[in-house]
Amino acid sequence: MDIMDTIKDQIENNPVIIYMKGSPDMPQCGFSARAIEALMVCGKRFAYVDILSNPEIRANLPTYANWPTFPQLWVDGELVGGCDIITEMSSNGELQAVIDAAVPAETGGEAR
């Protein structure tokens, strides 16, 4: 499978997915750590991809997304944005609403 197809498949098959440096348990940069903290407060399931261990995704996702930086949060197939947008949305309550709309209550929890 072509890397662009892989990225498309990941985004389409996960209601909430974050492309980040490291993992939610061990973020490898401050931006990823802040974004994950905001996402985890929402209390819903999400997928993640560690771009440090997936260099092809790291190299190609900025082109796919037309967004040059990481982390990148995608919800229901749409790019939400990076760390600043995620933390701003978290502080004003928008992130919770977006995540709640994407992830039904019965699948709640912190599992990834």
C-alpha positions, 0 to 999 in steps of 0.5 A: 500500500502506498504511504498516502493510502496508508495515511488516508486509511488511518484517518478514515478508520479512526474517528479521532487520531493524533500524529505525534512525536512519541506516544501518549504515555511518553511524548517526545516533545513539549508540543505533543505532550501539551496536545495529548494532555488536552486530548486525554482530558476529554476522556474518550478513545483515540488512536495515535501514530508515533511519527518518530518511529514512522519516518515515511508518515512523518515525511508525507503527512505534511503534504497530505494535510497541507499542514507542516507541523506536528502534532496533528489532530484529526477528527472524523476525517478532518484536520483539527490542527496542531498544538496551539489550536488543540490547547485553545479549543481545550481551554474554551470547551470546543475540543470536548464538544468535537471529541464527544460528537465523534466518539459515542459515549459507550466507547468512552475511556482513556484506552488508545 
